[in-house]
Amino acid sequence: MASSQHFLIFKPYGYISQLSSNDLRQRRKKKFLAELYDWPEGIMPIGRLDEKSEGLLLMTTDGVLSDHINRSGIEKEYYALVDGVPTEAQLDQLRKGIEIGLEGKKYTTKPCEVQKLEGVPALPDRGKKIRDSRHGPTTWLSITITEGKFRQVRKMTSAIDCPTLRLVRVRVGNLKLNTMQPGEVLAWDGEV
C-alpha cells in the first residue's frame, strides 16, 4: 500500500473546499480545489473553509489522520476583519462562548482566544474588493477556536454585531500560513 500524502494549500477566496462536484450546474458556476493542483488519488480536505473564506487548508490521503485532526480539538487561528470596533465586553462574550444558530438550534461556542490585532496583518490581496473606510471603521481580530462548526467564526462575530468582512485561517495546530500565497500548495509531513 502506498504511503499517505499530505499537503498544505492556501485556499483562495471564491473556491469551495472540495475537489469537484457531481452537480453539473455547480461545476459550471463554482471553483474547486482540483483546478489548483494535480492532487493524488484519494486526497481529501481536513475540515473546510467556506467559499468566501481563505487561508490554510490541510489536505491528506489519510482518512484516519483527517478524522483525528477534526475531532481532537486542535487550535485553529483565524484573522477576521470585522465591521466596527468591538468593545472589550463584546470580545469577552466571544472568549467565554457565545450563542449562535447551528442547524436550526441554538449552540453555545466553546471558550476561545480573541484579541485585537495591532494594524493590518501582512496578507496577500484577496482579489475581491472589501468595502472601504468610508463605510465606517473596521477591526482585525485574531480568533483561535478548538472546534469547527459550520461558519462558526462568521456567526460569532455577527452575534456581537460586528459582521466578518474578510476571514483568513492562518494556523492549524503548529502549521502556519506564513508567506504562502493564494493557490500555493506545499508538501507536509502529517504532523500537527
Secondary structure by P-SEA (a helix, b strand, c coil): cccccccccccccccccccccccaaaaacccccccccccccccccccccccccccbbbbcccaaaaaaaaccccbbbbbccccccccaaaaaaaaabbbbbcccbbbbbcbbbbbbcccccccccccccccccccbbbbbbbbbbcccccaaaaaaaaaacccccbbbbccccccccccccccbbbbbcccc
